[in-house]
Amino acid sequence: MSHAPESVDPVQLGAYFALIEVTSLLRHAIEQQLREDGSISFVQFQILARLDRWSPDGSRGMTDLADSIVFSRSGLTYQAGLLEKAGLVTRTPTPGDERATTVTITDAGRALLAKVFPGHTEVVTRMLFDPLPRADAQTLAALLTPVRDHMRATPPRSAAPRRRKKSP
């Protein structure tokens, strides 16, 4: 016997779809700006920005970095490899843990970030904040922060056990 689906609150559903659409439109515009101004993807920008702006020495462990930008470990390894080939980051073994890798932003990575950041800020401001009075932007931050914290309270993806393929 199947159960009838629970009714969906129309206000919550509307908020959900508005959030998804805003996020998609903003990300598309940011991707376009980053490609035009710096020939990098949004994920590559996030890697460089996290290393430059949120790490005192410009370095982070790969797993921690993947969790902070909500990206798979394998995807981050690939993107970090592309950034390393471009001379924007370096990857080194983490001291004391032979299985771990530390990624560090280079001077060239900082220079590229400085080049794309003004355009990035302009897109975010124009698309997200210009339509809102400052008080509404503060309210938006106040609303999203506990939601983000709630979502981050679950263990990061890197802490989740890996699925094992079943043997034939």
Contacts in CASP RR format, 6 or more apart in sequence:
PFRMAT RR
TARGET T0000
AUTHOR 0000-0000-0000
METHOD contacts of the structure
MODEL  1
MSHAPESVDPVQLGAYFALIEVTSLLRHAIEQQLREDGSISFVQFQILAR
LDRWSPDGSRGMTDLADSIVFSRSGLTYQAGLLEKAGLVTRTPTPGDERA
TTVTITDAGRALLAKVFPGHTEVVTRMLFDPLPRADAQTLAALLTPVRDH
MRATPPRSAAPRRRKKSP
22 128 0 8 1.000
25 127 0 8 1.000
26 123 0 8 1.000
26 124 0 8 1.000
26 127 0 8 1.000
26 128 0 8 1.000
27 42 0 8 1.000
29 123 0 8 1.000
29 127 0 8 1.000
30 42 0 8 1.000
30 45 0 8 1.000
30 120 0 8 1.000
30 123 0 8 1.000
30 124 0 8 1.000
31 41 0 8 1.000
31 42 0 8 1.000
33 116 0 8 1.000
33 119 0 8 1.000
33 120 0 8 1.000
33 122 0 8 1.000
33 123 0 8 1.000
34 40 0 8 1.000
34 41 0 8 1.000
34 42 0 8 1.000
34 44 0 8 1.000
34 45 0 8 1.000
34 116 0 8 1.000
34 120 0 8 1.000
35 41 0 8 1.000
37 115 0 8 1.000
37 116 0 8 1.000
37 119 0 8 1.000
37 120 0 8 1.000
38 112 0 8 1.000
38 115 0 8 1.000
38 116 0 8 1.000
40 48 0 8 1.000
40 112 0 8 1.000
40 116 0 8 1.000
41 79 0 8 1.000
43 69 0 8 1.000
43 71 0 8 1.000
43 79 0 8 1.000
44 79 0 8 1.000
44 82 0 8 1.000
44 83 0 8 1.000
44 88 0 8 1.000
45 113 0 8 1.000
45 116 0 8 1.000
45 120 0 8 1.000
46 69 0 8 1.000
46 71 0 8 1.000
47 65 0 8 1.000
47 69 0 8 1.000
47 76 0 8 1.000
47 79 0 8 1.000
47 80 0 8 1.000
47 83 0 8 1.000
47 89 0 8 1.000
47 103 0 8 1.000
48 83 0 8 1.000
48 88 0 8 1.000
48 89 0 8 1.000
48 105 0 8 1.000
48 109 0 8 1.000
48 110 0 8 1.000
48 112 0 8 1.000
48 113 0 8 1.000
49 113 0 8 1.000
50 60 0 8 1.000
50 65 0 8 1.000
50 68 0 8 1.000
50 69 0 8 1.000
51 58 0 8 1.000
51 59 0 8 1.000
51 60 0 8 1.000
51 65 0 8 1.000
51 89 0 8 1.000
51 103 0 8 1.000
51 104 0 8 1.000
51 105 0 8 1.000
52 58 0 8 1.000
52 105 0 8 1.000
52 109 0 8 1.000
52 110 0 8 1.000
52 113 0 8 1.000
54 68 0 8 1.000
57 104 0 8 1.000
58 104 0 8 1.000
58 105 0 8 1.000
59 102 0 8 1.000
59 103 0 8 1.000
59 104 0 8 1.000
59 105 0 8 1.000
60 68 0 8 1.000
60 102 0 8 1.000
60 103 0 8 1.000
61 94 0 8 1.000
61 100 0 8 1.000
61 101 0 8 1.000
61 102 0 8 1.000
61 103 0 8 1.000
62 73 0 8 1.000
62 76 0 8 1.000
62 77 0 8 1.000
62 80 0 8 1.000
62 91 0 8 1.000
62 100 0 8 1.000
62 101 0 8 1.000
62 102 0 8 1.000
62 103 0 8 1.000
63 73 0 8 1.000
63 100 0 8 1.000
63 158 0 8 1.000
64 158 0 8 1.000
65 76 0 8 1.000
65 103 0 8 1.000
66 72 0 8 1.000
66 73 0 8 1.000
66 75 0 8 1.000
66 76 0 8 1.000
66 157 0 8 1.000
66 158 0 8 1.000
67 156 0 8 1.000
67 157 0 8 1.000
67 158 0 8 1.000
69 76 0 8 1.000
70 157 0 8 1.000
71 79 0 8 1.000
72 157 0 8 1.000
73 157 0 8 1.000
73 158 0 8 1.000
80 89 0 8 1.000
80 91 0 8 1.000
80 103 0 8 1.000
81 89 0 8 1.000
81 91 0 8 1.000
83 89 0 8 1.000
83 109 0 8 1.000
84 90 0 8 1.000
84 91 0 8 1.000
86 108 0 8 1.000
87 106 0 8 1.000
87 108 0 8 1.000
87 109 0 8 1.000
88 105 0 8 1.000
88 106 0 8 1.000
88 108 0 8 1.000
88 109 0 8 1.000
88 112 0 8 1.000
89 103 0 8 1.000
89 104 0 8 1.000
89 105 0 8 1.000
89 106 0 8 1.000
89 109 0 8 1.000
90 103 0 8 1.000
90 104 0 8 1.000
90 106 0 8 1.000
91 101 0 8 1.000
91 102 0 8 1.000
91 103 0 8 1.000
91 104 0 8 1.000
92 101 0 8 1.000
92 102 0 8 1.000
92 104 0 8 1.000
93 100 0 8 1.000
93 101 0 8 1.000
93 102 0 8 1.000
94 100 0 8 1.000
94 101 0 8 1.000
94 102 0 8 1.000
105 113 0 8 1.000
129 137 0 8 1.000
132 140 0 8 1.000
END
